[in-house]
């Protein structure tokens, strides 16, 4: 099964080798028929600490790195 790849914005880079990425998705509400924006935060592994707050990044699923990290940052 292929690994999911998401695109989002780095919202925090305070932890060592970790970035918090906010991923926004848009969809049409089934009853109201209007476009709704929802966002979710993912903690991703960044081994070189190369990404800073505000950067656009792509993250990919991976094996668990720690208790909360299940994603890794793809190098562009």
C-alpha positions in Angstrom: 0.0 0.0 0.0 1.4 3.4 -0.9 2.4 5.9 1.8 0.3 9.0 2.1 1.9 12.4 1.2 0.4 15.6 2.6 1.4 19.2 2.1 1.3 21.8 4.9 2.9 24.7 6.7 5.4 24.4 9.6 3.8 25.9 12.7 6.6 25.0 15.2 10.2 24.0 15.0 11.1 24.4 18.7 11.8 20.7 19.4 15.0 18.9 18.3 14.6 17.0 15.0 10.8 17.6 15.1 8.5 20.0 13.3 4.8 20.5 13.7 3.0 20.7 10.4 -0.5 22.1 10.0 -2.4 20.5 7.0 -5.5 22.1 5.7 -8.2 20.3 3.8 -11.3 21.7 2.0 -14.5 19.9 1.3 -18.1 20.5 0.5 -20.5 20.1 3.4 -23.0 17.4 2.5 -26.1 19.3 3.8 -25.1 22.9 3.7 -23.4 22.6 0.3 -20.7 25.2 1.3 -16.9 24.8 1.3 -15.5 24.1 4.7 -11.9 24.3 5.8 -10.5 22.0 8.4 -6.9 21.7 9.6 -5.0 19.1 11.5 -1.6 19.2 13.0 1.0 16.4 12.5 4.4 16.0 14.2 7.0 15.1 11.6 10.6 13.9 11.9 13.2 16.5 10.6 16.6 14.9 11.2 18.7 17.9 10.0 16.5 20.7 11.6 16.5 22.3 8.2 12.9 23.6 8.2 11.7 26.7 10.0 8.4 28.1 11.0 6.3 29.3 8.0 7.9 26.9 5.4 5.7 24.9 3.1 6.7 21.2 3.4 5.6 17.8 2.2 5.3 15.0 4.8 5.1 11.3 4.2 3.9 8.4 6.4 6.6 6.3 8.0 7.2 3.8 10.8 6.9 5.2 14.3 9.9 7.3 15.3 8.6 8.2 18.7 5.4 8.3 20.7 3.9 11.1 18.6 5.9 11.1 15.4 4.5 8.9 12.5 5.5 11.2 9.7 8.7 12.4 8.1 9.5 15.5 6.1 10.3 14.9 2.4 13.4 16.8 1.2 12.4 19.0 -1.7 
